[in-house]
Each structure stands twice: as structure tokens, then as C-alpha cells.
Amino acid sequence: MLERLFQLQANNTSFRTEVLAGITTFLTMAYILFVNPNMLAEIGMDHGAVFVATCLAGAIGSAIMGMVANYPIALAPGMGLNAFFTYTVVGTMGYSWEVALGAVFISGFLFFAMSIFKIREWIINSIPMPLRSAISAGIGLFLALIALKNAGIVIGNPDTLVTLGDLTQPGPILATIGFMLIVALAYRQITGAVMIGILLITGFSIVMGFSALNGVVSMPPSMMPTLLKLDIVGALDVGLVSVIFAFLFVDLFDTSGTLIGVAQRANLMDKDGKMPRLGRALLADSTSTMAGACMGTSTTTSFVESAAGIAAGGRTGLTACTVAVLFLLSLFFAPLASAVPAYATAPALFFVAVLMTSGLAKIDWDDLTVAAPVVVAALAMPLTFSIANGIAFGFISWTAIKLLSGRWKDLNSAMWILSILFIIKLGFFA
């Protein structure tokens, strides 16, 4: 049955190799089980229910990816988009988390439709690569600011907007140690470096009495506080158009980039350099996003950490299905997840930020018509506390600067259309 489903022999792999690869992938991405519930709980969502939704969204997405697309790529609620959901859509714009879940569902549905009608290729090919790198870097800087805030290293100040926190408190000290530990472990290529860092800081915090542990294993918490609580009608508000687009846009490029990058690393591309069954892989992403919104979590996306499992030999969907099983087993560790303090997950956020900002190295800094919009987009996200605003400013500045510099031939129809829509949105519906 396994051979028929996953074609192990044709992919020159074995059951043992695929299972070990799945365990490796899970260990590298399991930090999301601690980070996501903590983050969404800040806006009043039930921690236990979000934990269950996170586990199930990861299990559903990974299982579909494995059984339908037969790729060794795992899915879970994505970093960056969960921060946008929490701190911008609900925290800054003032929408309820129920409406925010509705926006996530709509974006997932649009992604689903785009995957079927192949609009995805037109959008991806229309957006300049430097602008894509800027969006990734901007999300990284956004996460970095949130990490510093959660750790207590940076605090608000009415005169200077932000200032240095009290570094003598346990939070900033443990968060700093955790970050350095994660970086060192990752440099040494230790599997599960991020999760190890989170658990070590949490363990030390519990031993020192800074936080409490009320058990490790229990029956899964109830999902009822968030199950089917999404407000789709409320999400159709005109002011949420850019929010839905931001969820869709970031997920689109994040997923496509991850799928293609991981497939190249695993030598899964065809002779023409294209990724077979790409449509099925995208359907796994969009379907799990809609399911996750119904259960009570932010956008589900493909995780680049899947590359760790591929490096361990994963080549088929059995790797992803192994991750799905491990997500289901994680349902019984809710007490452990609830014991993780914010300053223990802050180092993970900052580490992901480091990885995401690395794309700026590929920018042609000698071309000001490229460098300027990239900086605008990247800085606008953390400084306006909004991924959507960063994308809007990036598109508008790219189009305007190219036009005024006499390089209007560098622009395509998609850039014109999207820039005009963003101007209208910011001018009339901000």
C-alpha cells in the first residue's frame, strides 16, 4: 500500500528513511506549537483551543501534501502571517479575531480558486524578484520588533516611540540567552535547534520559579471556544480588502518559494525545470488554510524547515504524513505548551527574522530604482506594524520611481493595476 501511495522504490528511498526524515522535519518546525498559541492568546483567543487548531491544521495540511501531492513538505500555521493576524488586523486595526479568521478563510478560498484557474503563475511572474525579497525581509523585521517587545528588551515610549526596557528583569536576560543558544545550535546543525532553545529556556524559567508547569501530558483541550467562530460576512468589509490581499499575497509567494526551493534541493523537478504536481501542492496549502480558519488559527502554509527532512533523505509524501501523525500526537502535550512564556518564544521569532532578512543580500543596491522601493517596503512593515501597509508602499513606490526615472518599460500591467488599487485603498479606506 505504501509503495502504491508514495512510490518509494521509484524515488530511491525506504520506509525507515522517510519516517526518520519526517521526525527530523517535525523537530525543526515544532516550535510553532508553542509560538502560535502564545501569540494568538494575546488577542483573547483561547490558548488551548488555538493549540489544538495549530496541531490539526498542521496535520491536515501535511497529510494532504503527502497523500495527494506526494511531496516531503510539511505545513503548519505560518510565521509572519500569525503576527500580522494578531498585532495588525486585531491589535491595531481593531477588528475582532472572529472577523480576522473570516479574512483568513476568504484568502484561502481565493488561493484555492487561483490554483484551479492557474492565475497564480500570472501574479508570481508579474511581481519583480527584488520586491518579493523586500516583502520577506520586511516580515522578518516585523517579527524582530515583536520578538524584542515580547522579551521586554524594547518597550513603548511616548517621546521616542520605543526605548530600551529593563534589562535586569528575567525576561530580557533569558530571551537573549535563548537567541544566542538557538543560533549556536543551528550553526552546529543540531536538529530541532529552535525547539531545544525554547524548551531549555522554559525549563530554566520553571526551575527558577519565573513560570509554572501544570503537567506535561493531558487529554486535548476543547476546541469549542474557536471552532467555527469565524465571521466571513464581517470580513467582507471594504477596509479588510487589503488585509485579505496581504494574507493571500504573502501566502502565495511564501508557499511558491518554499515549494520550488525545497523541490530543487530534493531534485524533484522535471527535465524542464518545473515542479510536477505543483497544483496539488497548492491545493494542500489552500485547503489547510480554510480548515485552519474554521478551527481557529491563522494562515497555514508550507514550511521551509521541510528542507531539514529532505537533507535527512526524505523524498516522498510519506515524510509529510509522518509529520502529520506527530502533529496529532502533540495534541496530548497541551500543558507543556501552555507553560512556555513569551520570552521563551521571542528568541525563535528573532531567529526566524534573521533567516527572512537574508534575502536583502540579493538586491542590486547600485540600482536606486530597485534599492529605494525595497527599503521602503521592508521598513514600512515594522514601522507601521502592518505587512499590508508594507506591501502597499512597496508596490506604489516601485511603480512611481520606475515611472519618474523614465524606466516605465520595467513595469507590467499587474504592477500598474495593483499600485492604483493600493493608492485608492490608502487614500480612501485607510
N, C-alpha and C positions, 0 to 999 in steps of 0.2 A: 504494500500500500504506500509506504514511504517513497519507494522508488518511483511509483507511478505519479505521486503527487509532486515530488521535488526533483526527480531525475538526478539522483545523487551520482550515479556512475558517469553519466554524460558530463557532469560538472567536475568530475575527478575529485570527489570528496566522499566522506563517510558519515554515518550516524554520529559516531563519537566526536569527530571533528566539528560537526555542525552544532552539536549540543554545547561543547566547550566554547565555541565561538559565540553562541547565544548568551552563555553565562558571562563571558567577557564583556559583551556589549551592554548587558544589563548592569553590570557593576560600574561601568563608566557613566551611565545615564541615570542611575537610581537616585541621584541627588535631587531629581525633580520631585520625588515623593515627599521630600522634606521642604523644599523651597516653595513649591506651588501652593500647598495648603496654607503655609505661613503667610504668603503674600496675599492670597485672596481672603484670608480671615481678617485682614486689616480693614476691609470694607464691609464687615458684618456678615460675611458668608460663614456657614458652619464649618469649622475646621475638619471634623470627622467626615462630613458629607463630601467635602472637596477632596479629601484624601481618597475616599472610595471612588469618586468620579475620575480622579487622576489615574488610579490603578486600572479602572475599567476602560478608560479612553485609550491608555497605552496598550492594554491587552487587545482591545478590538482592532485598533489601527495596525498593530504589529501582526495580528492573526490574518487580517485581510491582505496585508502586504505579502505575508509569507505564502498563504494558500491560493490567492488569486493571481498575484504578480510574480510569485516565486523569486523574490529578491531578499537578500540578507540584511534588510534595512528595517530598523525599529522605529516606532513612533510613540510620541507622548505629548502632553501639553508643552508648547514651546516657550523657551526663554525669550524675553523681549516683548512678545505679544501678551504674556500674562502681566508684565509690568505696565504695558500700555492700557490694558483692561482695568487694572487696579488703580493706578495713580493718575491716569489721564481721564479716561471715559467716566469713571465713577468719582474718583477723588477730586479732579479739577473741574470737569465739565458738569458734574453734579447729577448725572443720570444714575438710576438705581442699578444694582447689579443684575436684576432681572432683565432690564432693557439691554444692558451690555451683553448678556447671554443671547438675547434675541439678535443683536448685531452680529455676534459670532456665528450663529446659525445661518443667517442670511448670507454672510460671506462664504460659509462652507457650501451653501446651496449654489451660489454663483460660481464657485470654484468647480463644483460638480458639473454644472452646465457648460462651463468653459472647456472642461476636459473632454466632454462628449462632442461639442461642436468645434473643437480644435482652435478656439480663439486664443488659447494660451500662447501658442507659438507666435502669433502676431504681436501680442503685447510684449513678450520677452524680447523678441528680436527688435522691437522698436525703442526700447529703453537703452541708452548708452551704458556701456560697461562701467565707466567711472562713476556714474550716478548710482548704479547698483552697489558698488563698493562703498559709496558715501552713505547709503541707507544702512548698510550693515555696520559700518563704523559708528554712525550716529546712534544706532540701537545699543552698540557697545558702550558708548559714552553715557547714554541714558541709564543703562544698568549699573555703570560705575558710580554714578551720582546716587542712585538708590542704595547701592551697597554701602557707600560711605555714610549715608543717612541712617540706614538700619543699624550700622555698627556704632553710631554715636560719634563718629570721627568728624562729621560735618553736621552742623545744626543751623537752623534759621537765624537770621539777624535782620531787624527792620532797616538798618542803615546800609549794610553791605550785602543784603540778600542771604548770604551764607557766611559762616565763620567756623573756626576750629572748635570742636567740642572739648569736653573734659577728658583728657587722655589718661587720667589716673583711675578712671572707672573700669570695671572688669570688661564691659562690652568692647570698647575700642582696643584694649590690650589683647583680648582673646581673638578678636577678629583679625588683627594684624598678624598674630602668630599663625592663625589658621590659613591666611592667604599665603604667607611665606612657606608654610608646610605643604600646601597644595601644589604650589609652583615647583618646589623641590622634588616632590614625589612624581609630578608629571614629567619633569626633566629627566628623572631616572627611569621613566617609562613604567612606573608601577601601575598595574591595572586597578581602576577604581580610586584614583588619587583624590578626586573631588569628594567622593563619598567618605573615604577614610578621614580626610580632613574635617568634614562636618561631624562625623561620629566621635573623633578624638576630642574636638573642642566641646562637644555636647557632654561627653563623658567627664571631662575635667570640670566643666561647669556644674554638673550634678554632684561630683565628689566635693567640690568646694562650697556647695550649698547655694550657688547662684541661681540654679533652676532645679525643678523637681521631676522625678521619674515615677510615674504611677503604673508601673508594669511594662512589659515588653510585648507580650502576645495576648490577644483577646479576639473575640468574635468581631467581624467588621462592623463599624458604626452604621447607623441608619443613613440612608440617602434621602429620606423624605424632606429634610429642610431645603434641598436644592433640586430634587428630581422634578423635571417638567415645570420648573418655575420660570422659565424664560418668557420674556414678553416680546413677541415678534411684532405685534401691532405697534407697540411703543417704539420699537427700533426703526420703524419706517418714518420717523420724524425727519424733516428736511435737514436739521442740524447734525444728524448722525450719518449723512451720506458719506462725508469724508472719513468718518470713523470706520464704516463698513468697508470703504475702499482701502483704508490703511490695513485693516485685518486681512483683506483679500490680497492686497499688493505684496505685503511683506511675506505672507504665507506662500504666495505664488513663487517669488524669487528664492525664498529660503528653501522651499521644497525642491524646486527645479535644480537649484545649485547643488544641494545635498545629493539628490538622486544621481545627477550626472557625475559629480565629483567622486562619489563612492563607487559608482559603476565603473568608472575609468580605473580606479585603484584596484578593483577586483577583476579587471579585464572582462567585463560583462558586455562591452559594446560590440556591435556587429561590425562587419567589414567596411561599412560606410561611415563608421564613427558615430552611429546613432544608438540610442538605448532601446532595445526591444521591449515591448510590453510597457512602455512609458505611460500610456493611457491608463492601464490597470493600476499602476503605482500611484498615479494622481488621484484615481478614484478611491484608493485606500485612504489617502490623506483627507480628501473632502468628506468622505463618508464618516470617518472617525471624528472630524471636526463637528459635524452636525450631531453625531451621537453624544460627543462630549458636552456640547452646549445643552442638550436635553437633560443630561445627568447633572451638570453643574460645574463645568470647568471651561477655561479659556481655550483658544485655538490649539488643536492638535496638529503636529507637524512631524516631518521626518527628522531624525536626529543625526547630526554629523558624527556623533560618537559611535555610530554603526561601523565606522572605519576601523575601530579597535577590534571588533569581532571579525572583520574581513582580514585584518592583519593576522588574526589567530587561525585563519583558514576557512572562515565561513564563505560559502558560495551560493547557497540556495535559500529558499524560504523557510527551511527547517530552522535556520538560525533565528529568524524573526519570530517563528512560532514558539521557540524556546523562551525568548524574551516575553512573549505573551503569557506563557504559563507562569513565569517568575513574577510578572505583574499581578497575576491572580493570587499567587501565594503571599504576596506582600500585603494583601487585604487584611491579614491577621496580625500585622505589626503596627496597627494604628497608635497604640500607646507610646511606642518609641518615637513615631513621627511627631506626636503632639508635645514631646519633651524637648524637641530641638528649638533653641531660642533663635531670635532673629540675627543676633551677632554671630551665630554659628553658620548660618546660611549666607551671610553677607560675603565671606571670602569666596564662596562659589560663584556668586553674582559677579564679583570683581574679576575673578579668573576668566569667566566666560567673556567679560568685557574686553580683556586683554586679547583673547583669541579673535573676537569680532573686529577689533580696530586694526588688525594686521593687514586688512585689505587696502588700507591707505598707502601701503608701500608700492602698490602697483599703479598709482596715479602719476600721470605726466605733469609734474609740478612746474615744468618750464612753459607749459601752455596755460596762460592765465584764464582763458575762456573755459578751461576744464577745471583748473585748481580752485578758482573762486566759487563756482556753484557747489563743488564738493565740500568745501569748508562751510559754506552757508548751510547746506543740508545736514552735515554732521553735527555742527554746533547748535543748530536750531532745535534739535530733538531734546537734548538735556536742558537747554536754557529756557525753552517754552514748556518743558515737561510733557512733550507730546510727539509721538512718532508721526502722527498725521500732519502736524504743522511742519515738521522737518521735511517730509516728502513734498508737501506743497511748496515750501520755499525753495527747495532744491529744483523742482521742475520749472517754476516760474523764473528763477534766476538763470538757469541753464538756457532757457529759450530766449529770454531778454538779452542776455550777454552775447549769445551767438548772433542774434539779430543785429544788435547795435555794433558789433565788431565786424559786420559785413560777411559773416560766415553762416548766413541763413540756409545755405545748401546742406549744412550739417544736420538740419532739423528735418524731421519726418512728420507725417500727418498726426500720428499718435501724440507726439510731444506738443504740437500746436493745440490739439483738442484738449488734452489733459491740463495744460497750462492755463488755458482760458477758463476751464471749469474750476480750477483751483482759485483763480483770481475772483471769479464770481462767488465762490464759497466763502473765501476770506473777507470779501468786501461786503457781502450781504447776509451771510449766515454764520459768521464767526461766533 
